[in-house]
Amino acid sequence: ALVVLAVRFMPKVSAIEWIGVYSYVIYLWHPAANAVMRTVLTRLGVESHAVLFPLGMVVGIAVPILIQRTVKNWPTPVRLPLTGG
């Protein structure tokens, strides 16, 4: 009940609403995007969690959004495995 009340009465944040449209594709692709980013940076000698974590969050959100926006007009047999919808 508290969650329902919180959702009902909390102010809306437009950036979060915009990202919410992409939530499924973010769910599908964030581990891969984050892993590639982490692998590249660790091979370049970056070991700091203070750098890897925020960059992982940004890449884990941005890359899936770019994937979905790129393939949105592609034929369904190609788009479906990439975005789930």
Salt bridges, closest charged atoms under 4 A:
none
